Amino acid sequence: MDSCPHLTIVPKRHNLRFMTKREVLTGEELLTHAEAAARIGISTKTLDRYAVQGKVKPLRLPSGYRRYTCRQIDALVTGGSAE
């Protein structure tokens, strides 16, 4: 673990995961595509459509996976902007 000082282990739903450097610096939890859709009770396909329409802009990891901040997803429900 000492070789990766920018990663921090935090508990999440009864298991451990790594926090990304962005999460450590901003304090924002990043949600996976499926977690973001489940958070507001929509399908992942609907979340895809929202991204195409520009309603939400996912963060892209170097691996190509999408991540969303809780603030972005909550803004979808309230109709506000999370930019």
Stockholm file with secondary structure:
# STOCKHOLM 1.0

chainA/1-83         MDSCPHLTIVPKRHNLRFMTKREVLTGEELLTHAEAAARIGISTKTLDRYAVQGKVKPLRLPSGYRRYTCRQIDALVTGGSAE
#=GR chainA/1-83 SS CTTCTTCEEEEETTEEEEECHHHHHHCCCEEEHHHHHHHHTCCHHHHHHHHHHTSCCCEECTTSCEEEEHHHHHHHHHTCCCC
#=GC SS_cons        CTTCTTCEEEEETTEEEEECHHHHHHCCCEEEHHHHHHHHTCCHHHHHHHHHHTSCCCEECTTSCEEEEHHHHHHHHHTCCCC
//
